[in-house]
Amino acid sequence: MSGFPILSLMLAVPLVGAIACLFVGDKMSRFVALGATLATFVLGCILWANFDIGGAQWQFTERADLFGRFQWALGIDGMALMLIMLSVFLMPLCILASWDAIKSRVGLYMAMFLIMEVVMIGVFMAQDLLLFYIFFEAGLIPMYFIIGIWGGANRKYAAFKFFLYTLLGSVLMLIAMIVMIAEAGTTDIPTLLNYDFPAGMQTWLWLAFFASLAVKMPMWPVHTWLPDAHVQAPTAGSMILAGVLLKLGAYGFLRFMMPMFPDASAQLMWLVFGLSMVAVVYTSLVALVQSDMKKLIAYSSVAHMAIVTAGLFAFNQQGIEGALIIMLSHGVVSAALFFCVGVIYDRLHTREIDRYGGLAVNMPAYALFFMLFTMASIGLPGTSGFVGEFLSLLGIYEASSVVAFVCTTGIILGAAYMLYLYRRVVFGELTKDDVKAMPDLNAREWAIMAPLAAVALWMGVYPESFLAPMRGDVTTVVARLAPAKPAGDAHLAVGKPRPAAAQGETAHGSAHAGGAK
């Protein structure tokens, strides 16, 4: 793979597909979009197969000077690789999910999704600060149109709210980037990761980045755009919004704020922990009382992302690895849950929980998949959710037992609202005639559900295949944070086994003492 520009090719394929979708007509645009996303997924698999675990931190790098300090600079590490794989895995499933549901301006819709794929994976590939910002902000545009044109009754309100919230925070981040470039004299991200900004400057830069990334996560209390966006977005829009776009904020924390501003991150750790604790409990309680399925899952996303932020700011290996696994798991499971909502919405055209009940009778395959994704969301051992939550809480406990306790209550509340949702939709008596008439999954829906279920189980049974590429990069971040890391209140240590001779002497001494007695 040396010298082959695979990253640029992965950006070019969906971009060419997007342009083609605008000219080939509605019916053909579906096939063009599916072909482009599948081709990009294959390239992603080649990327993963050729990634050298334990090799150089930055691999598949491409650099070309454009103008001034601006470079076309691409490259990935293990963390970026896993998030790129999440993006390219979900995108063909989103196209399939939209196959029959979208009936107007299909070519434009497919083009928007392909442009979304370009900017999402571009964020994870960018090695130039300004290039990162362009990709980061460009994601607003296709999502704005997806919600605003193909969304529900209040789509314009939701689209404007989404756009304004995320844009206003990002203006502050752009100002911070300009200050960083002036201070360090470079836009190169790998160089900036090792640059020591003055302690006083770090705090202001950290707050400016936080203003943008906290909205993108979204963290409480700037999360209010998310339920509206999810409720109004089409099914595939919700899948990609929850699956990948929410991860851009956490990626920004891990790529920029923590390693570039370690002193400020340590000083303001309490702020992140405080907001995370409130979010876990508050949004879980709000989810419990929702009557709209999409709103319930949207609030659960905020609670899961709060455990991610707490895990990241634990400043240790387990916390950060756990946060990354939660990001991957939540990307798969939340996309699957939104698709589960979309399946029955397409049949009955309502998301009200009370309108359903007894689906296990006439939709057993649907009920089985829905149960698996519900259990993965709760964190059942053997599913993807368990691994990330266990590692995160272990890391959080080392940093603060109080924060770990509060985050654990969120997991208990998560089981409450997800099982409550499942019971009301799937179990009970099948009494409503229109619900009785709903058919089980068709072949297209099976083709979407099965890969999502397989990955959720794969991640739960063999998480090492996802942790291994990221472990070296997490170690690098932890080492960068180590000088600034505050002491935690739980001092965990692994005991050292005594030498065999010493054990023998102890046993002999005990026997001797027993005999003397």
N, C-alpha and C positions, 0 to 999 in steps of 0.2 A: 504493500500500500504506500510505500515511501514515495513522496512526490506527487501522488495522485490527489487532485483536489476534491475529495469525497464530500467535504462539508459544503463547499460551494455548489456541488452537484445536488446535494440534498435540499438546498435552498432554491435551486433553479427549477427542479422538476415540478414542485407544486406551483411555482410562479408561472411557468409556461402553461401548466394545466388551467390555472385561473384565467389567463388570457384566452385560452381556447374555449373555455366554458361560455364566455361572453358572445361567441360567434357561431357555435355549433347547434343551437336550438335546445329547447328544454329537455327533450327525451335523451338526446345524445350527451348532454352536459352531465347527467348522472353517471354515465359510464366513464366519461373523461375524468371526472372528479374521483371516482372509485379507483380507476387505473392509476392516476397520479399519486393518490395516498398510499395505495398498495406498493407502488414502486419505491416511494420514499421509505416505507416500512422495511422493505427488503434491503435498501441501502443502510438503514439503521441497524439491521441484523448483521450486515457485513462489518459495520463500524464496531459493534460490540464484539464480534468474533475476532477482530484484529486488534482490539484494545489490549495493550501490554500491561497486565496487572503487576504492579511492583516496578514498572519501568519509569520513564520520565513523567513528571507531573502533567505537563502539557503535551498532548499528542495530536497528530493530524494537523499541525499548525500551517496556516497559510497567511502570507503577508504581502501586501502591495501598497505602495504609497499612492495616495489619490491627490490630495492638495493640502498645502499647509502641514499641520500636524495630523491631519485626518488620514487614517489608514484603513484599508480593508484587511482587518486582522482577525482571523478565526483560529480557534483551537479549543480542545475540550480536556477536562480532567474526568475522573470517575463520577463525581457528583453530577456534572453536566451531562455525561453519557446516559446516566439512569433517567434523568428528567427528559432528555431527548427521546429515549426509548418509550417513556410514558406517553409523550406527545404523538409520536408516529404510530404507536399502537392504538390509541384511542381514535385517531382521525378517520380511518376507514370505517370504523364502527359508527361514528357520527354521520358519515355519508349514507350508510345503510339505514340508520335510524330515520333519516330524512326522506327516504326513497319514495314513500307514498304520502307522507304527511304534508310535504310542501308541494303546492299545486300552482302557485303564481310566481312569476319571475324566477323560475328554477335555475336558469343559467347564472343569473346574478347571485343567487343564494349560494350556489356551489362555488362560484368564484370567491365570495367573501370567506367561505370556510378554508379554501386553499390559501388565500392571503393570510388568514389567521395562522395557518400552519407555518408559513414562511417566517412570520414575525415571532412566533413562540419559540421555534427551534433556533432562530437567530439570536434571541436573548441569551440562550444557554451557550451558544458558540462564540459570541462576541468577545474579543480580547482587547478592543479599543473602547475607552470610556464613552466617547461620543457615539460610536456605532451601537454600543449597548443601549444608550438612551434613545436613539432613533427606533430601534426594534421594540424597546420597552413601551414607548409611547404609541407607536404605530398600531399596537394591538387594540387600542381603544376604537379605532375607526371601523374595522369589520364587525366587532362585537356591537358597536352602537347601531349599525345598520341591521344586523341580524335581529336584535331586540326590537328596533324601531319600525322595521318593515314587516317582519313575519311573526311578531309577538302577539300577545293577547290584547284585551280591550283597552288596558291602560299602558300600552307599550310605549307611547311617546314620553309619558311622565317617567317611566322606569329607565328609558334610554337616556334622557337628559340627566336624570339623577346620577346614573352610572358614569356618564361622561364627565360631569362637573366635579363630582367627588374625586375621581381619580386624576383628573387634569390639574386641579388646584394644588394638590399635594405634590405633584410632579414638578411644578414650577420651582418649588423650593429645592428639590433635588438637583435640578439643572443649575441653579445658582451655586449650590455646594460643589458641583462638579467643576464649574468654571474656577472657583477658588482653589480647588485641589490641583487643577492643571497649572494654574499660576504659581502655586507653592512648589509643586514637585517638578514642573517643567516637562511633563510627559503625559500622554493619554493612554499609555500602555498599562493594562490592568495587572499583568504579572509583576511589573516593576512597582506599581502603586501598592500592591499587596505587602511589599517589604519596606515601604517608605514610612519613616517615623514622623508623622505630623506632630506639631507642637501640641502639648496637652490642652491648652486653652482653646486652640482651634478645633481640636477633636470633638469637644462637646457640642459646638455649634454645627459642625458638619454632621455629626451623629443625629442631632435633632432634625436637621433638614432632610436627611435621608429617611428618618423615621416617619416624618409627616407623609411622605409618599408611600413607603412600603407598608405602613400600618393600615392605610386605606386599601391597598391592594390585597392584603392578607385575607379578609379584613379583620382588624382587631376591634374589640369594644373600646370606645363608643362610636367609632366611625364605620360601623358595620351595616348601618341601616339601608344602604343602597342594595345590599346583597339579596335579602328576601324579595324585594320588589323586582329586581332583575331576573331572579330565578322564576318567579311566578309568571312573569310576562314573556320570558324567552321561550322559543320553541324547544322541544325535547332535546334535540342535538345541541342547541345553544347552552342549555343548562348542563349537559354532559361535559362540554369542553370548558365551560366557565368554572365548574367545580373541579373538573379533572385536572386542568393544567393552569388556567389563569390565576387561581388563588395561590398557586405555588410560586409565582413570580416574586411575591413579596418575601416569602421565606428564603428563596434563593438569593434575593438582594441582601437580606440580613447576613446570610452565611458567606456570600461572596465579597461584600463591601463593608458593611458596618462593623462586623466583629473583627476581621483581620486588619482592616485599615484604621479603625479607631478603637483599639483594645482598651485603652485607659478609660475612654468615655463609656464604652460598653460595660466595663466593670462598675463604674460610678453610677450608671443609670440602670443597672440590672434590676433594682428594686421597682422601677417604673414598669418594666416589662413583666416582671413577676406579678405585680399588683393588678395590672390590666388583664393578664392571663387568668388569674384566679377569679376575678369578677366575671370574665367572659365564660369560663367553664361552667360556673354555677348558674349565672343569670340566663344565658342563652339556652341551657339545658332545661331550665324551668319554663322558659317561654315556649320551647319546643313541645313540652308536655301538654300545653293547652291549645295547640293549633288544630284547626279543623281542615285546613288545606294541606294535602300531602307534600306538595313542593315546598311550602313554607316550613314545614316540620324538618324536612331534610336540609333546607338552607340553614336553619338555625343550628342544626347538628354540625354542619360544616364549620361554623364559627367556633363551636366548642372544641372540635377536633384540632382546628388550627391554633387554638389557644394552648393546647398541650404541646404543639410543635414549637411555638415561641418560647414556652417555659423550658422545653428540652434543649433548645439551642443555647439559651442563656444560662444553662447549668454549667457551661464551660468545661465539660468533660466528654470523654470518648463515648460513653454509653448514652448520654443525653443527646448528643448531636447525631450519632448513628440512629438512635431511636426516632428522632425527629425526621430524619431523611426517610426512614422506612414508613413512618406514618404518612408522609407526603406522598410516597408512591402508592401505599395501600389506599389512602383516602382518594387518590386520583382514580384508581380502578373501581373502588367500592361505591363512591358517591356517584360516579358516572353510571354505574350499573343500577343504583337505586333510582336515579332520575329516569333511566330508561324503563325501569319497572313501572314507574308512574305513567310514563308516556304510553306504554302498551295498553293499559286499561283506559287511559284518557282517549286514545284513538277509537276505542270501542263505545264508550259511554259519554264522552265529551264533558266530563266533570272530574275535578280533583277533590271534591268533598268526601272526606273519609266516611261519613255516615251513609252515603249513597251506596256503599259496597257492603260486603259481608258474604261469607260462605263460598268464596272463590275456590277453595280447595276441592269443592265438589265438581265443578265444571271446568276448572283450569288447573289440574294437578301439576303439570310441568311448570307452569308459571309460579304456582305456590312453592314448589321446591326451590327454584332459582331465587325467588324473593326471600325465602327463609335463609338460604346460604348467605346472601348479601346482607341480610339483617344481622346474622350472627357475626359476620366479618366486621360490620360496623360496630357491634358491641365489643368485639375483641375476644371471641371464643378461641381457645387454644386450637391450633391446627389451621387457622385462617390468618390472613395477612394482618388483620387488625391487632392480634395479640402480640406479635413480635415487636412492633413499633411501640405500642403502649407500655409493654413490660420494660424495654430498654430505656425509654424516655423517663418513666417514673423512677427507675433505678438511678439514672443520672440526676434527676431533679431532687431525689431524696438525699443524695450526697451533698448537694448544694444547700437545700433547705427542706427540713422535714415538714414544716408547716405548708409550704407550697405543694409538696408531694401529697400531703393529706387532702388538701382542697381539690387538687387535680383528680385524685382517686374518687372523690365523691361525684365528680363529673362523669366518670365511667359508670358508676352505679346509676346515676340519673339517665345516662345514655341507654342503658339496658331497659330502664323503665319506659322511656318514650318510644323506643324502637319496637319493643315487644308489644306495647299497647297499640301502636299503629298496626303491626302485623296481625294481632288478634282480631281487631275490628274489621280489617279488610279481607282476611283469608278465612278465618274461622266463623263460627256462628251458623245460623240457619240461612239457607238460600231461599229467600222469600220473594224478592223483587223480580218481576217478570223480565225486565230489560237486562238485569244482571244474569239471570238464568240463560239468556240467549247469547251471552258472550262466549265466543269460541276460544280454545286454548291457543298456545303459541303456534305461529306458522313457521315455515322454513327460514324466512328472512330473520325473524325474531330469535329463532334458535341459533342462527349464525352469529348473532350479536351477543346473546347471553352466554353461549358455551365458552368462547375465548376469555370473557371477563371472569367467569367462574373458575376456569383453569388457572389463570394468573393469580387470583385471590388465594387459591389452594396452594399453588406452587410457592408463593411468597411465604405462606404460613408453614409449609412443611420443610422447605429448604431455603431459608432466607440468606444463607451464605452466598448464593449465586448473585444476590443483589448487594450484599454488604461488601464482598471482596473488592470490587472495583473502586468503592468509595473509601475504604478504610485508610489508605495512605493519605488521601486528601484531608480526611477528618483529623488524622494525627498531626498533619501540618498546621491546621487551624488551631487545634488544641495547644500545640507548642507555641504558636504566635500569641495566644491568649494567656499562657501560663504565668508570665511575669506580673500581669495585672490581676490575675484571678484572686478574688477574695476567698477567705477561708469559709468552708461550709460548716454546718452544725452537726453533720453526721460524718464521722471519720471511719470510713470503711477500709479494712485491711484484710488481706488474705494471709492466713497463718502459714508459717514455714514448718514442714515436717521435720521432726527430730532425726538425727542420724541413727542408723540401725543399732550401733554400739550403745548409744545413750539409752535407747528404748530397752535393750537387753539388760543394761545395768539397773534401770528402773524396775523392770519386772523381777530381777533377781533380788533387788532390795526389798521389794514388796513381799516376796515369798519369805525372805529371811525375817522380816519384821513379823510376818504372820506366824512363823515358827517360834520366834522368841515369845510372842504373846501366848 
